[in-house]
Amino acid sequence: MVNSTSTNFYDTYDSTTPCFDSLLETVNSLSDSSIDSLDDIDWQPVSGGDINEASLLTIGNSERKKHISQQIFLKQNTIEKAPVLEAEVAGLAAIYATGARTCQPLAFGVDNERARSFLLLSVIHSYKGSATSMTEGWQDLALQLATLHQAIAPQPKTNQSDNSDKLDNNQPSQWYAGWFDDNFIGSSPQRNSWTADWHEFFASQRLGVQLQMAFDRQRIDSQTLQQIERIQHKLEQLLPNYPLTDDAEQPRPSLLHGDLWAGNAMLGQAADNNNNRNSTKALGYLIDPAVYVGHPETDLAMTQMFGGFTSAFYDAYLEYGLMENGFSDRVDIYNLYHYLNHLNLFGSGYLSAVQRIAQRFGG
């Protein structure tokens, strides 16, 4: 592992999302007209998430600033959960920087008077068009994921110079897996210390953290613990190196979405040149990330964990050359991390999946 002195990714990589200490002030900053109370806003609760409270806000009928739609998507949580929302801002900024399509963070902050943290996002309207266009939308989503994975991944600057908190845009002599800060996988902390060896990173900071948590909470027995420990020790034989290479022919990692189940990807309705949502085209969006740098197969594996992605998506992604032979045999190993996390978060409903994978690869 490397202990670089990089600061929060939000500070070093993206400083365009404003931070406020009042939700009312934030809303007014995004509106041409001023409102006196949050009661003047039309709030529509939005279901689907189990971490944050989500609402669709409609603020008057006045003409909006060009880059802001009349409707705004709002996420709220407790003040203690503010780091979850700030990590999302950083993740969205990172995805956007690769050219992959995502939603735009408009503002975030902590409203002490309301005892709430908040994040305001641009609205994505779900696509509800033809089956043909839906298929094209899944193909576009594959393009967005491939764009994310093919981009040059952010890396730490590992020397201890005065500029060591800045990103190194030159090709590094050593590629690292990890991220600039720990973030969150669902509501669980996700450890991201920069690590030169991908297999070591996945063994310790993905499987290891969740495995120890599960054992400490008595979610698994000692047999399952030992089986997964055996998996950790032979990951170099079970998982391939990165599929992409740099100019020096070194394998290089990819920026990952990190939590790519069907609820964190979306087919949105494209707008025409006048910003009217009457286009027949569906566009893919990557949302609600838990970003880090690692192997692109981990994202693709999670798309299979709960289903929801179509064959058009997989066929299109395959064309980008990021999936290696034998991937189907590795899906369970990558997803063991997520099954352990779900076991820790939600309980015994995920135990059988953890035990099946532990027995298959570590028995």
Salt bridges, closest charged atoms under 4 A:
GLU53 OE2 - ARG116 NH2 2.81
GLU88 OE2 - LYS75 NZ 2.84
ASP140 OD2 - ARG101 NH1 2.52
ASP182 OD2 - ARG191 NH1 3.34
ASP197 OD1 - HIS199 ND1 3.97
ASP288 OD1 - LYS75 NZ 2.45
GLU297 OE2 - ARG330 NH2 2.69
ASP299 OD2 - HIS149 NE2 2.85
ASP329 OD1 - ARG360 NH2 3.85
ASP332 OD2 - ARG356 NH1 2.65
ASP332 OD2 - ARG360 NH1 3.22
